[in-house]
């Protein structure tokens, strides 16, 4: 199912524990930033927070994570985590992201995640119900 989905932004700031021995954000933190942004956007932008999925017995697992590093973020830098759904398949979604340094508007990294929706009881992939697809197709 192909469609055009909205892009949403969450503003964040680099914290001291995000910095690695090279004095910039460790690569693993970019994944944390995207996850935090998606949780914020699920509630604020889509009107269906992660807690609703959990109440329904659903969860999301990462099947694929891809990051392309462009330039570093440093201690105290403010940045925008921009995410959007690229596509929705029967059992999952592809979410693209960009991390942009606020002071310069320069792209620091970009990439995508492939998430699979799972039944929390069985741990197996679950077909995404049409009403959830509708809620996230904005």
C-alpha positions in Angstrom: 0.0 0.0 0.0 1.7 3.2 -1.2 0.7 6.6 0.0 2.1 10.0 1.0 2.3 10.4 4.8 2.9 13.5 7.0 6.3 14.4 8.4 6.5 15.3 12.1 9.2 16.9 14.1 10.4 16.7 17.7 13.0 19.1 19.1 15.6 17.6 21.4 19.0 18.5 22.9 22.2 16.5 23.2 22.9 15.4 26.8 26.3 14.8 28.4 25.7 11.0 28.4 25.1 11.0 24.6 28.8 12.0 24.0 31.4 9.4 23.1 35.2 9.4 23.4 35.4 11.4 20.1 33.5 14.2 21.8 30.4 13.9 19.6 27.2 12.0 19.8 27.7 8.2 19.8 26.1 6.5 16.7 23.8 4.4 18.9 22.2 7.5 20.4 20.7 8.5 17.0 18.5 5.4 17.2 17.5 6.4 20.7 16.6 9.9 19.4 14.3 8.4 16.7 12.6 6.1 19.1 12.0 9.0 21.6 10.7 11.2 18.7 8.3 8.4 17.5 6.9 7.9 21.0 6.3 11.7 21.2 4.8 11.8 17.7 2.6 8.7 18.2 0.8 10.5 21.1 1.0 14.2 20.0 0.5 13.8 16.2 -1.3 10.6 15.6 -3.4 10.6 18.8 -2.5 7.0 19.6 0.4 6.6 22.0 2.4 3.5 22.5 0.4 2.7 25.7 -2.7 2.2 23.5 -0.9 -0.5 21.5 0.2 -2.2 24.7 -3.4 -2.2 26.1 -4.5 -3.9 22.9 -1.8 -6.5 23.2 0.4 -5.2 20.4 4.0 -4.1 20.3 6.5 -3.1 17.7 9.9 -4.7 17.1 12.7 -3.4 14.8 13.4 -5.7 11.9 15.9 -3.4 10.1 17.7 -0.2 11.2 19.7 1.8 8.8 21.6 5.0 9.6 23.7 7.2 7.3 25.9 9.6 9.2 26.6 13.0 7.6 28.0 15.3 10.3 28.4 15.2 14.1 26.2 16.7 16.9 28.0 17.9 20.0 27.3 18.5 23.6 24.4 20.9 24.1 23.4 21.0 20.4 19.7 21.3 19.8 18.3 19.3 17.0 15.1 18.3 15.2 14.2 14.6 14.8 11.9 14.5 11.8 10.2 11.2 11.0 7.6 10.0 8.6 6.0 6.7 7.5 7.3 5.8 4.1 5.0 2.7 3.7 2.7 0.4 5.5 2.7 -3.3 4.7 0.5 -6.0 6.1 2.5 -6.7 9.2 4.7 -3.6 9.5 5.8 -0.1 8.6 8.9 1.6 7.2 9.7 4.8 9.0 12.2 7.2 7.6 14.0 9.8 9.7 16.3 12.8 9.6 18.3 14.4 12.4 18.9 18.1 11.7 21.1 20.4 13.7 18.9 23.3 14.7 21.5 26.1 14.7 22.6 25.4 11.1 19.7 23.5 9.6 22.2 20.9 8.4 21.5 17.2 8.1 23.4 15.2 10.7 22.1 11.8 9.8 19.2 10.1 8.0 17.9 6.6 7.7 15.0 4.3 8.2 13.5 1.6 10.4 11.4 -1.4 9.4 9.1 -2.2 12.3 7.0 -5.3 12.6 3.8 -5.2 14.7 3.7 -8.2 17.1 1.1 -9.8 19.3 2.6 -9.5 22.8 1.2 -12.7 24.0 2.5 -14.9 21.2 5.5 -12.8 20.2 4.5 -13.4 16.5 4.0 -10.9 13.8 0.4 -9.6 13.6 -1.5 -8.1 10.7 -2.0 -4.4 11.2 -5.8 -3.7 11.6 -7.3 -1.4 9.1 -8.4 1.1 11.8 -4.8 1.5 12.9 -3.7 2.0 9.3 -6.3 4.7 8.9 -5.2 6.4 12.2 -1.6 6.5 11.0 -2.4 7.4 7.4 -2.2 11.2 7.8 
